């Protein structure tokens, strides 16, 4: 794939096109092509908790994934079998994903935070046939195993002891052949065949199974080449765990298609901003992507202590970027932060691209290939300045990267895919320049005294205050206003909860944004309820309030 350079967003939308080869399979059509063209080129730089660096080439990845594909096939794994991967950020994750792509088996990337009950639910719900698990997590699988129904193959990566019924990852790979030719048609997977399954974050209700096909990686060419602005020779770091979709946005498909090298910082303990900055400086990271929360922690450090001269492009997604964080980061580094928006169900839908002027707090404009509109509750397209649900037109065909549906839940798929549109469930408004401004989930909007208040607007004002690290804004029932605005707040080190501080924060919000949006109720907490992918569970806060907890 060749990256085109356009001076303006309008020219880019006019000139960009994406070719989708028939029966596309990323492992054969991209990874192997890269390994054949330049076998010694570094594909992944991996740095562990102890600072040990290992460089892995495309040829090494090709050979190791071929070996694993042979080993898994020899043990009965077939096209269409579902395999749960719980591997932190270890290199075995990349090898396993590629091996399963070759086999036509379907990986289910899963976070290391899963507890035994979560494993039971996911294994039984998705009819998981195999698991590839890092040794430190094997005990949880063993606890869950008696309650599972479909597991046939258990592979452990690392560790000194092997539980009964398990095989060792590295032993089976070492014994296998490094040749795994493209399978015959009956066994070959590509194109519209299932590629992978994500379990959704589950901010409300139980997680859903989001199924993508083999064209999904092509959608991330936009992510890597354009939003991340990658060029051959770049070293890109996306700070994401391999258990959720953002890892595949920033640590896999699009980065390699753009000619860059993926940098993996495999820390296992508590996130330390100073350590991350040291890694970025020491290894000369050129492009970086992290959620806004990470930037909030980074700007509290003395950035002048670190040589960030190699860093040239910064992006963010996963939640909304507060204008104060944007301003502080740019003041300290000279670099803006380019926002992007998408979901587990999609690739990049909306973004601020390098040929656009960033507007702090805006997620940008629809990217080429995604026909995005805002629609009101009556199904009418909203004009500029009017809030509506973010919807994607699919009447003439789905964009590359849109999910196939919620697996085995046609009614849930039908609830978001109707009348020729995919309905995201997220609200935004568009300004006169065509930039979108995110308001929150449809269910998160607060209706107070006739006003409609997006939680992000108030959260953004709160986290601009030095005392606030994180904030979640919700509506609580109020006899006079219908709903009152409530803020649940995590304080920064050195601050203590008090009525005086609550009053100070309320007055601060009144000055930063429209006064009617200020939180009439403030609750100070040690931590916010979050999904395993790090998203704030506002629904859980609302449920607690309704129960009077």
C-alpha positions as CSV (number, residue, x, y, z in Angstrom):
1,X,0.0,0.0,0.0
2,X,1.2,3.4,-0.8
3,X,0.6,6.5,1.3
4,X,-0.6,9.6,-0.6
5,X,0.2,13.1,0.5
6,X,-2.5,15.7,0.3
7,X,-2.2,19.3,1.4
8,X,-5.8,19.5,2.6
9,X,-8.5,17.3,4.2
10,X,-10.7,18.0,1.2
11,X,-8.0,16.8,-1.3
12,X,-7.4,13.7,0.8
13,X,-11.1,12.8,0.8
14,X,-11.2,13.2,-3.0
15,X,-8.0,11.2,-3.7
16,X,-7.9,8.5,-1.1
17,X,-9.0,5.0,-2.1
18,X,-8.6,1.6,-0.5
19,X,-8.1,-1.5,-2.6
20,X,-9.4,-4.7,-1.0
21,X,-7.8,-7.8,-2.5
22,X,-10.0,-10.9,-2.9
23,X,-9.7,-13.3,0.0
24,X,-7.3,-11.0,1.8
25,X,-5.4,-12.6,4.7
26,X,-3.0,-10.3,6.6
27,X,-0.5,-13.0,7.6
28,X,0.1,-14.1,4.0
29,X,-0.5,-10.9,2.1
30,X,1.2,-8.4,4.3
31,X,3.5,-10.1,6.9
32,X,5.0,-12.6,4.5
33,X,5.4,-10.0,1.8
34,X,7.3,-7.8,4.3
35,X,9.5,-10.7,5.4
36,X,10.3,-11.6,1.8
37,X,11.1,-8.0,0.8
38,X,13.4,-7.2,3.8
39,X,13.8,-10.2,6.2
40,X,16.1,-8.5,8.6
41,X,13.9,-5.4,9.1
42,X,12.8,-5.0,12.7
43,X,9.1,-5.6,13.1
44,X,8.8,-5.3,16.9
45,X,11.0,-3.8,19.6
46,X,10.0,-5.3,22.9
47,X,11.1,-3.8,26.2
48,X,10.2,-5.6,29.4
49,X,9.7,-4.4,33.0
50,X,13.4,-4.7,33.7
51,X,14.4,-2.6,30.7
52,X,15.6,-5.5,28.7
53,X,15.2,-4.8,25.0
54,X,14.7,-7.5,22.3
55,X,14.3,-6.8,18.5
56,X,12.3,-9.2,16.4
57,X,12.5,-9.2,12.6
58,X,9.8,-9.8,10.1
59,X,11.5,-13.0,9.1
60,X,11.5,-14.2,12.7
61,X,7.8,-13.5,13.0
62,X,7.1,-15.3,9.8
63,X,9.0,-18.4,10.9
64,X,7.8,-18.5,14.5
65,X,4.1,-18.0,13.5
66,X,4.5,-20.8,10.8
67,X,5.9,-23.1,13.5
68,X,3.1,-22.3,15.9
69,X,0.5,-22.8,13.1
70,X,1.9,-26.3,12.4
71,X,2.0,-27.1,16.1
72,X,-1.6,-26.1,16.7
73,X,-2.8,-27.9,13.6
74,X,-1.1,-31.1,14.7
75,X,-3.0,-30.8,17.9
76,X,-6.4,-30.6,16.2
77,X,-7.0,-26.9,15.8
78,X,-8.9,-26.1,12.6
79,X,-10.4,-23.3,10.6
80,X,-13.1,-21.5,12.5
81,X,-12.0,-22.8,16.0
82,X,-12.0,-20.0,18.5
83,X,-8.9,-19.5,20.7
84,X,-8.7,-17.1,23.7
85,X,-5.3,-15.3,24.0
86,X,-4.3,-14.0,27.5
87,X,-0.7,-12.9,27.0
88,X,-0.2,-9.4,28.4
89,X,2.2,-7.6,25.9
90,X,4.5,-10.6,25.4
91,X,5.9,-11.3,21.9
92,X,4.0,-14.5,22.0
93,X,0.8,-12.5,21.4
94,X,2.0,-11.4,18.0
95,X,3.2,-14.9,17.1
96,X,-0.1,-16.4,18.2
97,X,-2.3,-13.9,16.3
98,X,-0.4,-14.5,13.0
99,X,-0.4,-18.3,13.5
100,X,-4.2,-18.3,14.0
101,X,-4.6,-16.0,10.9
102,X,-2.7,-18.6,8.9
103,X,-4.8,-21.5,10.3
104,X,-8.1,-19.7,9.8
105,X,-8.8,-20.1,13.5
106,X,-10.4,-17.2,15.3
107,X,-8.4,-15.4,18.1
108,X,-10.3,-13.8,21.0
109,X,-7.8,-11.3,22.5
110,X,-8.5,-11.1,26.2
111,X,-7.1,-8.9,29.0
112,X,-5.0,-10.3,31.9
113,X,-7.4,-8.8,34.4
114,X,-10.0,-11.5,33.8
115,X,-11.1,-13.4,36.9
116,X,-12.2,-17.1,36.8
117,X,-15.9,-16.1,36.6
118,X,-15.1,-13.9,33.5
119,X,-13.2,-16.8,31.9
120,X,-16.1,-19.2,32.5
121,X,-18.5,-16.7,30.9
122,X,-16.4,-16.0,27.9
123,X,-15.3,-19.6,27.2
124,X,-18.9,-20.9,27.4
125,X,-20.4,-17.9,25.6
126,X,-18.0,-18.0,22.6
127,X,-17.6,-21.8,22.6
128,X,-13.8,-21.4,23.0
129,X,-11.9,-24.5,21.8
130,X,-8.3,-23.4,22.8
131,X,-6.5,-21.0,25.1
132,X,-3.0,-19.7,24.9
133,X,-2.1,-18.2,28.3
134,X,0.9,-16.7,30.1
135,X,2.0,-18.9,33.0
136,X,1.2,-16.3,35.7
137,X,-2.5,-16.6,34.7
138,X,-2.7,-20.3,34.3
139,X,-4.1,-20.8,37.9
140,X,-7.2,-18.7,37.0
141,X,-7.9,-20.8,34.0
142,X,-7.5,-24.0,36.1
143,X,-10.0,-22.6,38.6
144,X,-12.4,-21.8,35.8
145,X,-11.8,-25.0,33.8
146,X,-14.3,-27.4,35.6
147,X,-17.1,-25.0,34.7
148,X,-16.3,-24.8,31.0
149,X,-17.7,-26.9,28.3
150,X,-15.7,-26.6,25.1
151,X,-12.0,-26.4,25.9
152,X,-9.8,-28.9,24.1
153,X,-6.4,-27.4,23.8
154,X,-4.5,-25.5,26.6
155,X,-1.2,-23.9,25.8
156,X,1.0,-22.2,28.5
157,X,3.6,-19.6,27.7
158,X,6.6,-19.6,30.1
159,X,6.7,-20.9,33.7
160,X,8.7,-23.6,35.4
161,X,5.8,-26.1,35.9
162,X,3.1,-27.3,33.5
163,X,-0.3,-28.2,34.9
164,X,-1.8,-31.5,33.8
165,X,-3.5,-31.3,30.4
166,X,-1.5,-28.3,29.2
167,X,1.3,-28.1,26.6
168,X,4.2,-25.7,26.6
169,X,4.2,-22.9,24.0
170,X,7.9,-22.9,23.4
171,X,8.4,-26.6,23.3
172,X,5.7,-27.2,20.7
173,X,7.0,-24.3,18.6
174,X,10.6,-25.5,18.7
175,X,9.6,-29.0,17.5
176,X,7.5,-27.7,14.5
177,X,8.5,-26.9,10.9
178,X,8.9,-23.2,9.9
179,X,7.1,-23.8,6.6
180,X,3.4,-23.4,6.5
181,X,2.2,-22.8,2.9
182,X,-1.0,-21.0,2.2
183,X,-3.7,-23.6,2.7
184,X,-5.9,-25.1,0.0
185,X,-9.2,-23.3,-0.6
186,X,-11.2,-25.5,1.7
187,X,-9.0,-24.7,4.7
188,X,-8.0,-21.2,3.7
189,X,-9.6,-18.2,5.5
190,X,-9.7,-14.7,4.1
191,X,-12.0,-11.9,2.9
192,X,-15.4,-12.2,4.6
193,X,-14.4,-15.2,6.8
194,X,-14.3,-14.5,10.5
195,X,-10.9,-13.0,11.6
196,X,-11.3,-12.3,15.3
197,X,-13.8,-11.7,18.1
198,X,-13.6,-8.9,20.7
199,X,-15.7,-9.0,23.8
200,X,-17.1,-5.4,24.1
201,X,-16.2,-3.4,27.2
202,X,-19.6,-3.9,28.7
203,X,-20.2,-0.4,30.2
204,X,-23.9,-1.5,30.4
205,X,-24.9,-5.2,30.6
206,X,-22.8,-8.2,29.8
207,X,-20.1,-7.9,27.2
208,X,-21.2,-8.6,23.6
209,X,-19.1,-10.6,21.1
210,X,-18.0,-8.3,18.3
211,X,-17.0,-10.2,15.1
212,X,-14.7,-8.8,12.5
213,X,-13.7,-10.4,9.1
214,X,-10.4,-10.7,7.4
215,X,-10.6,-7.3,5.7
216,X,-10.6,-5.6,9.2
217,X,-6.8,-5.1,9.1
218,X,-7.0,-3.1,5.9
219,X,-9.2,-0.5,7.7
220,X,-6.3,0.2,10.0
221,X,-4.1,1.4,7.1
222,X,-5.9,4.7,7.7
223,X,-5.0,4.5,11.4
224,X,-1.3,3.9,11.0
225,X,-0.3,5.7,7.8
226,X,-2.5,8.8,8.2
227,X,-3.7,9.3,11.8
228,X,-0.4,8.1,13.3
229,X,1.3,9.8,10.4
230,X,3.8,6.8,10.1
231,X,6.6,6.6,7.6
232,X,9.2,3.8,7.0
233,X,11.7,4.0,9.8
234,X,9.3,5.3,12.4
235,X,9.2,3.6,15.9
236,X,5.6,3.7,17.1
237,X,4.4,3.2,20.7
238,X,0.7,2.8,21.4
239,X,0.1,2.3,25.1
240,X,-2.5,-0.5,25.2
241,X,-2.9,-3.9,26.6
242,X,-3.3,-6.7,24.0
243,X,-6.6,-7.8,25.6
244,X,-8.6,-5.1,23.9
245,X,-9.1,-3.6,20.5
246,X,-6.8,-0.5,20.8
247,X,-3.8,-2.8,20.7
248,X,-4.7,-3.9,17.2
249,X,-5.3,-0.2,16.3
250,X,-1.8,0.7,17.4
251,X,0.5,-2.3,17.8
252,X,-0.1,-4.5,14.8
253,X,-1.8,-4.1,11.4
254,X,-1.7,-0.4,10.4
255,X,1.8,0.2,11.7
256,X,3.4,-2.5,9.6
257,X,1.4,-1.6,6.5
258,X,2.8,1.9,6.9
259,X,6.4,0.6,7.0
260,X,6.9,1.4,10.7
261,X,8.3,-0.7,13.6
262,X,6.0,-1.5,16.5
263,X,7.4,-0.6,20.0
264,X,6.1,-2.6,22.9
265,X,6.6,-1.5,26.5
266,X,5.6,-4.6,28.4
267,X,5.2,-3.2,32.0
268,X,3.3,-5.4,34.4
269,X,3.0,-3.4,37.6
270,X,1.5,0.0,38.4
271,X,1.8,2.6,35.6
272,X,4.6,5.0,36.4
273,X,4.6,8.2,34.2
274,X,8.3,8.9,34.9
275,X,9.2,5.4,33.7
276,X,7.2,5.8,30.5
277,X,8.9,9.1,29.7
278,X,12.3,7.5,30.3
279,X,11.4,4.7,27.9
280,X,10.2,7.2,25.2
281,X,13.4,9.2,25.6
282,X,15.9,6.3,25.8
283,X,14.5,4.4,22.8
284,X,13.9,7.4,20.6
285,X,10.2,6.8,20.1
286,X,9.0,8.9,17.1
287,X,5.2,8.6,17.3
288,X,3.1,8.0,20.4
289,X,-0.6,7.2,21.1
290,X,-2.2,7.0,24.6
291,X,-5.5,7.8,26.2
292,X,-6.0,11.3,27.6
293,X,-5.6,10.0,31.2
294,X,-2.0,9.0,30.4
295,X,-1.3,12.5,29.0
296,X,-2.8,13.9,32.2
297,X,-0.2,12.1,34.3
298,X,2.7,12.9,31.9
299,X,2.1,16.6,32.1
300,X,2.4,16.5,35.9
301,X,6.1,15.3,35.4
302,X,9.1,17.6,34.7
303,X,9.1,17.0,31.0
304,X,12.3,19.0,30.7
305,X,14.2,16.2,32.3
306,X,13.7,13.9,29.3
307,X,15.1,14.1,25.8
308,X,11.9,13.9,23.6
309,X,13.6,15.3,20.5
310,X,12.9,12.1,18.5
311,X,9.1,12.4,19.2
312,X,7.3,14.1,16.3
313,X,3.7,13.1,16.3
314,X,1.2,12.4,19.2
315,X,-2.3,11.0,19.1
316,X,-5.0,10.0,21.5
317,X,-8.3,8.0,21.6
318,X,-10.3,5.9,24.0
319,X,-11.9,8.8,25.8
320,X,-12.1,12.5,25.3
321,X,-9.2,14.9,25.5
322,X,-9.5,17.8,27.8
323,X,-8.5,21.2,26.4
324,X,-6.3,21.9,29.4
325,X,-4.3,18.7,28.9
326,X,-3.9,19.5,25.2
327,X,-2.6,23.0,26.0
328,X,-0.2,21.9,28.7
329,X,1.3,19.1,26.5
330,X,1.8,21.4,23.6
331,X,3.3,24.1,25.8
332,X,5.8,21.6,27.2
333,X,6.7,19.7,24.0
334,X,5.7,22.0,21.1
335,X,3.5,19.2,19.7
336,X,-0.3,19.1,19.4
337,X,-2.2,16.0,20.2
338,X,-4.4,14.6,17.3
339,X,-7.6,13.0,18.5
340,X,-9.3,10.0,16.9
341,X,-12.6,8.3,17.4
342,X,-13.8,4.7,16.8
343,X,-15.2,1.7,18.6
344,X,-14.6,-1.9,19.2
345,X,-17.1,-2.4,16.3
346,X,-15.1,-0.2,13.9
347,X,-11.7,1.0,12.8
348,X,-11.0,4.8,12.8
349,X,-14.2,6.7,11.9
350,X,-13.4,10.3,12.8
351,X,-10.0,11.9,13.4
352,X,-7.9,15.0,13.3
353,X,-5.4,14.2,10.6
354,X,-2.0,15.8,10.1
355,X,-3.3,17.9,7.2
356,X,-6.0,19.4,9.5
357,X,-5.7,22.1,12.2
358,X,-6.4,20.5,15.5
359,X,-9.3,22.0,17.6
360,X,-8.7,21.0,21.2
361,X,-11.6,19.0,22.4
362,X,-12.8,18.0,18.9
363,X,-12.5,14.5,17.7
364,X,-12.0,15.8,14.1
365,X,-13.8,15.0,10.9
366,X,-15.0,11.8,9.3
367,X,-12.1,9.9,7.6
368,X,-12.3,8.9,3.9
369,X,-14.3,5.7,3.5
370,X,-16.6,6.4,6.4
371,X,-19.9,8.3,5.5
372,X,-20.6,9.7,9.0
373,X,-23.7,11.8,9.8
374,X,-25.4,13.0,13.0
375,X,-29.0,11.9,13.3
376,X,-31.8,13.0,15.7
377,X,-34.2,10.7,17.4
378,X,-36.6,10.9,14.4
379,X,-33.9,9.7,12.0
380,X,-33.3,13.1,10.4
381,X,-29.8,14.3,9.6
382,X,-28.8,17.1,12.0
383,X,-27.5,20.5,10.7
384,X,-24.4,22.1,12.1
385,X,-24.7,23.1,15.7
386,X,-27.4,20.5,16.6
387,X,-26.5,17.4,18.6
388,X,-27.3,14.0,17.2
389,X,-26.2,10.4,17.3
390,X,-23.1,9.5,15.3
391,X,-24.2,7.2,12.6
392,X,-22.5,5.5,9.6
393,X,-24.3,5.1,6.3
394,X,-24.2,1.4,5.2
395,X,-27.0,1.4,2.7
396,X,-24.6,1.2,-0.3
397,X,-22.2,-1.2,1.5
398,X,-20.3,-1.3,4.8
399,X,-17.0,0.5,5.1
400,X,-13.8,-1.6,5.5
401,X,-13.3,-2.2,9.2
402,X,-17.0,-2.2,10.3
403,X,-17.9,-5.3,12.3
404,X,-19.9,-8.2,10.9
405,X,-22.3,-8.1,13.8
406,X,-22.8,-9.2,17.4
407,X,-22.1,-12.9,17.2
408,X,-25.2,-15.1,17.9
409,X,-27.2,-12.0,18.9
410,X,-29.1,-10.9,15.8
411,X,-31.6,-8.9,17.8
412,X,-28.7,-6.7,19.2
413,X,-27.2,-6.4,15.8
414,X,-30.6,-5.3,14.4
415,X,-30.9,-2.7,17.2
416,X,-27.8,-0.8,15.9
417,X,-27.9,-1.7,12.2
418,X,-31.2,-0.4,10.6
419,X,-32.6,1.9,8.0
420,X,-29.4,1.9,6.1
421,X,-27.2,3.1,9.0
422,X,-25.0,1.7,11.8
423,X,-26.0,3.6,15.0
424,X,-23.0,4.0,17.3
425,X,-24.9,5.0,20.4
426,X,-22.6,8.0,20.8
427,X,-23.7,11.7,20.6
428,X,-21.9,14.6,19.1
429,X,-22.5,17.9,17.4
430,X,-20.8,19.4,14.3
431,X,-19.5,22.9,14.1
432,X,-19.5,25.2,11.0
433,X,-16.1,23.8,9.8
434,X,-17.3,20.2,9.9
435,X,-15.5,19.2,13.1
436,X,-17.3,16.9,15.4
437,X,-17.5,17.5,19.2
438,X,-18.2,14.4,21.3
439,X,-20.9,14.6,24.0
440,X,-20.9,11.1,25.4
441,X,-23.0,7.9,25.1
442,X,-26.7,8.5,24.4
443,X,-27.6,7.1,27.8
444,X,-25.0,9.3,29.6
445,X,-26.6,12.6,28.6
446,X,-28.1,14.5,31.6
447,X,-31.4,16.4,31.3
448,X,-31.5,19.1,34.0
449,X,-34.0,22.0,34.1
450,X,-34.6,21.7,30.4
451,X,-30.9,21.7,29.6
452,X,-29.1,18.7,27.9
453,X,-25.7,18.4,29.5
454,X,-23.0,16.1,28.1
455,X,-20.8,14.6,30.9
456,X,-17.6,15.3,29.0
457,X,-18.2,19.0,29.1
458,X,-18.2,19.0,32.9
459,X,-15.5,16.4,33.3
460,X,-13.3,18.5,31.1
461,X,-13.8,21.5,33.3
462,X,-13.1,19.5,36.5
463,X,-9.8,17.8,35.4
464,X,-8.5,21.2,34.4
465,X,-8.3,21.9,38.1
466,X,-5.0,20.9,39.8
467,X,-6.8,18.9,42.5
468,X,-8.6,16.5,40.1
469,X,-7.0,13.5,38.4
470,X,-10.2,11.9,37.2
471,X,-13.9,12.7,37.2
472,X,-17.1,11.0,36.2
473,X,-20.2,13.1,35.7
474,X,-23.7,11.6,35.9
475,X,-27.2,12.6,36.5
476,X,-29.1,11.8,39.7
477,X,-32.9,12.2,40.1
478,X,-34.0,15.6,41.3
479,X,-37.6,16.6,42.1
480,X,-37.2,20.1,40.8
481,X,-34.8,19.7,37.9
482,X,-35.6,16.2,36.7
483,X,-31.9,15.4,37.1
484,X,-29.1,17.1,39.0
485,X,-25.4,17.0,37.9
486,X,-23.2,14.9,40.1
487,X,-19.4,14.6,39.9
488,X,-17.5,11.6,41.2
489,X,-13.9,12.7,41.7
490,X,-10.5,11.1,42.3
491,X,-8.2,13.7,43.8
492,X,-4.6,14.3,42.9
493,X,-1.9,13.5,45.5
494,X,-1.6,16.2,48.2
495,X,-5.3,17.1,48.2
496,X,-7.9,16.0,50.7
497,X,-11.7,15.8,50.4
498,X,-13.5,18.6,52.1
499,X,-16.6,20.8,51.8
500,X,-14.4,23.7,51.1
501,X,-12.7,21.9,48.2
502,X,-16.1,20.8,46.8
503,X,-17.3,24.4,46.8
504,X,-14.0,25.5,45.1
505,X,-14.5,23.0,42.4
506,X,-18.1,24.0,41.8
507,X,-17.2,27.6,41.5
508,X,-14.3,26.7,39.2
509,X,-16.7,24.8,36.8
510,X,-19.0,27.8,36.8
511,X,-16.1,29.9,35.5
512,X,-14.8,27.4,32.9
513,X,-18.1,26.4,31.3
514,X,-21.7,27.5,31.4
515,X,-22.7,27.9,35.0
516,X,-25.9,25.7,34.7
517,X,-23.6,22.7,34.1
518,X,-21.8,22.9,37.4
519,X,-22.1,19.7,39.6
520,X,-24.5,20.3,42.5
521,X,-23.3,17.1,44.1
522,X,-19.7,16.1,44.5
523,X,-18.5,12.7,45.7
524,X,-14.8,12.1,46.4
525,X,-13.7,8.5,45.9
526,X,-10.4,6.5,45.8
527,X,-11.1,5.2,42.3
528,X,-13.7,5.2,39.6
529,X,-15.5,2.0,38.5
530,X,-14.1,1.0,35.1
531,X,-14.3,-1.7,32.6
532,X,-11.3,-4.0,32.1
533,X,-10.4,-1.8,29.1
534,X,-10.3,1.3,31.3
535,X,-13.5,3.0,30.3
536,X,-15.5,4.7,33.1
537,X,-18.7,2.8,34.0
538,X,-21.0,5.7,34.5
539,X,-24.0,3.3,34.4
540,X,-22.7,1.6,37.5
541,X,-22.4,5.0,39.3
542,X,-26.0,5.8,38.3
543,X,-27.2,2.3,39.5
544,X,-25.5,2.9,42.9
545,X,-27.2,6.2,43.3
546,X,-30.6,4.8,42.4
547,X,-30.1,2.1,45.1
548,X,-28.9,4.8,47.6
549,X,-25.5,3.1,48.1
